[in-house]
Amino acid sequence: MQQAMSRELIQRRDRVIVMGGIIGIAVLTWAYIVYLSWNMNNMMMSADMAMAQMRPWSAADFALTFVMWAVMMTAMMVPTAAPMILLFAHVQRKRKASQRPFVPTGVFLLGYLAVWYGFAAVASVTQWGLHTAALLSPQSASTSPFLGGALLVAAGVFQWSSLKSACLSHCRGPLGFLMTEWREGKEGAFVMGLRHGMFCLGCCWVLMALLFVLGVMNLLWIAVLSGFVLIEKLAPTGQWVGRFAGILLIGWGAWMILGALG
């Protein structure tokens, strides 16, 4: 009896540690985003910043942009993966308690983040291309209503696609994912993280591209998108909320394009 209570206390402690780690990552990354946004807003007031927006990017500019995107994806996506991370940690605690081979949860998380860091690299290249083509404002928002409108319409249509539905179902069903995608060992855990990250990427990549519509470092827009993804993945009616949002996005994008034409 006492041994069972001791195991339960250890499991509770481990859950607190994992959840504390997720919260800590979220707090640190969001604090960095707030700092970047505040710093950028201050720099916008200077003539030097305006000149910097006109010059070609250096390797340092690209590296800083990648770090910005990587931190932003961590802040936005790790909290939405919390149910999956906690379930993986629970399974590994059970394996450890029964003296079976187990893997630290961080290995799974690294695999998950590797996918989003790959997306951050693609987003950085895209931002560089848009900057070179003079299609971005100093706030890194699209200066073309046709580009912005097209992104909104594309995101709205994607909300109703079968690919979106399939990827979202995997993200909303962590138990089903573990049962179908389980792999042994550290390499297996990393691959599981990659697989789960790919499903989440397939579900959300178009939404993340909407950051180019109102500003990559627009703090309110980042928060709205983060909250929306969280609702889609965790709320019981998340899939229908996403489809309703798709209709709104299509309407917004069409209004933006028609406004530019008129």
C-alpha positions as CSV (number, residue, x, y, z in Angstrom):
1,M,0.0,0.0,0.0
2,Q,2.7,2.4,1.0
3,Q,4.8,1.5,-2.1
4,A,1.8,2.2,-4.3
5,M,1.3,5.6,-2.7
6,S,5.0,6.3,-3.1
7,R,4.8,5.5,-6.9
8,E,1.7,7.8,-7.2
9,L,3.5,10.6,-5.5
10,I,6.5,10.2,-7.9
11,Q,4.2,10.2,-10.9
12,R,2.5,13.3,-9.7
13,R,5.8,15.0,-9.2
14,D,6.9,14.0,-12.7
15,R,3.7,15.4,-14.2
16,V,4.3,18.6,-12.4
17,I,7.9,18.7,-13.7
18,V,6.8,18.1,-17.3
19,M,4.0,20.6,-17.1
20,G,6.3,23.1,-15.4
21,G,8.8,22.6,-18.2
22,I,6.1,23.3,-20.9
23,I,5.0,26.4,-19.0
24,G,8.6,27.6,-18.5
25,I,9.3,27.2,-22.3
26,A,6.1,29.1,-23.1
27,V,6.9,31.9,-20.7
28,L,10.5,32.4,-21.8
29,T,9.7,32.3,-25.5
30,W,6.7,34.7,-25.2
31,A,8.8,37.0,-23.1
32,Y,11.4,37.0,-25.9
33,I,8.7,37.7,-28.5
34,V,7.3,40.6,-26.4
35,Y,10.9,42.0,-26.1
36,L,11.4,41.8,-29.9
37,S,8.1,43.4,-30.6
38,W,8.8,46.3,-28.2
39,N,12.3,46.7,-29.5
40,M,11.1,46.7,-33.1
41,N,8.4,49.3,-32.4
42,N,11.0,51.6,-30.9
43,M,13.4,51.1,-33.8
44,M,10.6,52.0,-36.3
45,M,10.7,55.5,-35.0
46,S,14.3,56.0,-36.1
47,A,15.6,56.9,-39.6
48,D,18.2,54.2,-39.3
49,M,15.5,51.5,-39.2
50,A,13.9,52.9,-42.3
51,M,17.3,52.7,-44.1
52,A,17.9,49.2,-42.8
53,Q,14.6,48.1,-44.4
54,M,15.8,49.2,-47.8
55,R,19.2,47.5,-47.8
56,P,19.8,43.9,-48.8
57,W,20.0,41.3,-46.0
58,S,23.3,40.2,-44.6
59,A,24.0,36.7,-43.2
60,A,23.4,38.1,-39.7
61,D,20.0,39.5,-40.7
62,F,19.0,36.0,-42.0
63,A,20.3,34.3,-38.8
64,L,18.4,36.8,-36.5
65,T,15.2,36.3,-38.6
66,F,15.5,32.5,-38.3
67,V,16.0,32.8,-34.5
68,M,12.9,35.0,-34.4
69,W,10.8,32.5,-36.3
70,A,12.2,29.5,-34.3
71,V,11.3,31.2,-31.0
72,M,7.9,32.2,-32.3
73,M,7.1,28.7,-33.5
74,T,8.2,27.3,-30.1
75,A,6.0,29.8,-28.2
76,M,3.0,29.2,-30.4
77,M,3.1,25.4,-30.9
78,V,4.6,23.8,-27.8
79,P,1.5,24.7,-25.6
80,T,-0.8,23.2,-28.2
81,A,1.2,20.0,-28.1
82,A,1.0,19.8,-24.3
83,P,-1.6,16.9,-24.2
84,M,0.6,14.8,-26.5
85,I,3.8,15.6,-24.5
86,L,2.1,14.8,-21.2
87,L,0.7,11.5,-22.5
88,F,4.2,10.5,-23.8
89,A,5.7,11.4,-20.5
90,H,3.0,9.3,-18.7
91,V,3.7,6.2,-20.8
92,Q,7.5,6.6,-20.1
93,R,6.9,6.9,-16.4
94,K,4.9,3.7,-16.4
95,R,7.7,2.0,-18.3
96,K,10.3,3.3,-15.9
97,A,8.2,2.1,-12.9
98,S,8.0,-1.4,-14.3
99,Q,11.7,-1.4,-15.0
100,R,11.3,-1.4,-18.7
101,P,13.5,0.7,-21.1
102,F,12.3,4.4,-21.1
103,V,13.2,7.6,-22.9
104,P,13.3,11.1,-21.6
105,T,10.3,13.2,-22.8
106,G,12.8,15.9,-24.1
107,V,13.8,13.5,-26.9
108,F,10.2,13.5,-28.2
109,L,10.0,17.3,-27.8
110,L,13.2,17.8,-29.8
111,G,11.8,15.8,-32.7
112,Y,8.6,17.9,-32.6
113,L,10.5,21.2,-32.5
114,A,12.9,20.0,-35.3
115,V,9.9,20.1,-37.7
116,W,8.9,23.6,-36.7
117,Y,12.5,24.8,-36.9
118,G,12.5,23.5,-40.5
119,F,9.4,25.6,-41.1
120,A,11.2,28.6,-39.4
121,A,14.0,28.2,-42.0
122,V,11.5,28.1,-44.9
123,A,9.6,31.1,-43.4
124,S,12.9,33.0,-43.1
125,V,13.8,32.4,-46.8
126,T,10.3,33.5,-47.7
127,Q,10.6,36.7,-45.7
128,W,14.0,37.4,-47.3
129,G,12.4,36.9,-50.8
130,L,9.5,39.2,-50.0
131,H,11.9,41.8,-48.6
132,T,14.0,41.6,-51.7
133,A,10.9,42.1,-53.9
134,A,9.9,45.1,-51.7
135,L,6.6,43.4,-50.8
136,L,7.0,43.8,-47.0
137,S,6.5,46.9,-44.8
138,P,8.9,47.8,-42.0
139,Q,6.6,45.7,-39.7
140,S,7.2,42.7,-42.0
141,A,3.5,42.8,-43.2
142,S,2.5,42.4,-46.9
143,T,2.3,45.7,-48.7
144,S,0.3,44.0,-51.5
145,P,-3.4,43.6,-50.9
146,F,-3.4,40.9,-53.6
147,L,-0.8,38.9,-51.8
148,G,-2.4,39.4,-48.4
149,G,-5.9,38.6,-49.8
150,A,-4.6,35.5,-51.6
151,L,-3.0,34.2,-48.4
152,L,-6.3,34.8,-46.4
153,V,-8.4,33.1,-49.1
154,A,-5.9,30.2,-49.3
155,A,-6.0,29.7,-45.6
156,G,-9.8,29.8,-45.5
157,V,-10.1,27.2,-48.2
158,F,-7.5,25.0,-46.5
159,Q,-9.6,25.0,-43.3
160,W,-12.1,22.9,-45.3
161,S,-9.7,20.6,-47.0
162,S,-9.4,16.8,-46.3
163,L,-5.6,17.3,-45.6
164,K,-6.4,19.8,-42.8
165,S,-9.1,17.5,-41.4
166,A,-6.8,14.4,-41.4
167,C,-3.8,16.2,-39.8
168,L,-6.1,17.9,-37.2
169,S,-7.6,14.6,-36.2
170,H,-4.1,13.2,-35.4
171,C,-3.3,16.4,-33.4
172,R,-6.6,16.1,-31.5
173,G,-6.1,12.4,-30.7
174,P,-2.8,11.8,-28.9
175,L,-3.8,8.4,-27.6
176,G,-4.5,7.2,-31.2
177,F,-1.2,8.6,-32.3
178,L,0.7,6.7,-29.7
179,M,-1.1,3.5,-30.5
180,T,-0.3,3.7,-34.2
181,E,3.0,5.5,-34.2
182,W,4.8,4.0,-31.2
183,R,8.6,3.3,-31.7
184,E,11.1,2.0,-29.2
185,G,14.3,3.8,-28.0
186,K,15.6,7.3,-28.2
187,E,15.7,7.2,-32.0
188,G,12.2,6.0,-32.1
189,A,11.0,8.7,-29.7
190,F,12.7,11.4,-31.8
191,V,11.0,10.0,-34.9
192,M,7.7,10.0,-33.1
193,G,8.2,13.7,-32.3
194,L,9.0,14.3,-35.9
195,R,5.8,12.5,-37.0
196,H,3.7,14.4,-34.6
197,G,5.3,17.6,-35.6
198,M,4.6,16.8,-39.3
199,F,0.9,16.3,-38.6
200,C,0.8,19.6,-36.7
201,L,2.7,21.3,-39.5
202,G,0.3,19.9,-42.0
203,C,-2.6,21.3,-39.9
204,C,-1.2,24.8,-39.2
205,W,1.4,25.8,-41.8
206,V,-1.0,28.0,-43.8
207,L,-2.2,29.7,-40.6
208,M,1.4,30.5,-39.7
209,A,1.8,32.0,-43.2
210,L,-0.9,34.5,-42.2
211,L,1.7,36.3,-40.1
212,F,2.8,37.9,-43.3
213,V,-0.6,39.5,-43.7
214,L,-0.7,41.8,-40.6
215,G,2.9,41.7,-39.6
216,V,5.4,38.9,-38.5
217,M,6.0,40.7,-35.2
218,N,2.5,42.0,-34.7
219,L,2.0,40.8,-31.1
220,L,-1.8,40.9,-31.2
221,W,-1.9,38.9,-34.4
222,I,0.5,36.3,-33.0
223,A,-1.6,36.0,-29.9
224,V,-4.8,35.6,-31.9
225,L,-3.3,32.9,-34.1
226,S,-1.9,31.1,-31.1
227,G,-5.3,31.1,-29.3
228,F,-7.0,29.9,-32.5
229,V,-4.7,27.0,-33.0
230,L,-5.1,26.1,-29.3
231,I,-8.9,26.1,-29.6
232,E,-8.7,24.0,-32.8
233,K,-6.6,21.3,-31.2
234,L,-8.1,21.2,-27.7
235,A,-11.7,22.4,-27.7
236,P,-14.5,19.8,-28.3
237,T,-15.9,21.8,-31.2
238,G,-12.4,22.9,-32.4
239,Q,-12.8,21.5,-35.9
240,W,-16.1,23.3,-36.5
241,V,-14.6,26.5,-35.1
242,G,-11.8,26.1,-37.6
243,R,-14.2,25.7,-40.5
244,F,-16.3,28.7,-39.4
245,A,-13.0,30.7,-39.3
246,G,-12.2,29.5,-42.8
247,I,-15.4,31.2,-44.1
248,L,-14.4,34.4,-42.3
249,L,-10.9,34.2,-43.8
250,I,-12.2,33.7,-47.3
251,G,-14.5,36.7,-46.9
252,W,-11.8,38.9,-45.5
253,G,-9.4,37.9,-48.3
254,A,-12.0,38.5,-51.0
255,W,-12.9,41.9,-49.5
256,M,-9.2,42.9,-49.5
257,I,-8.7,41.9,-53.1
258,L,-11.9,43.5,-54.3
259,G,-11.1,46.7,-52.4
260,A,-7.7,46.8,-54.2
261,L,-9.5,46.3,-57.6
262,G,-12.1,49.0,-56.9
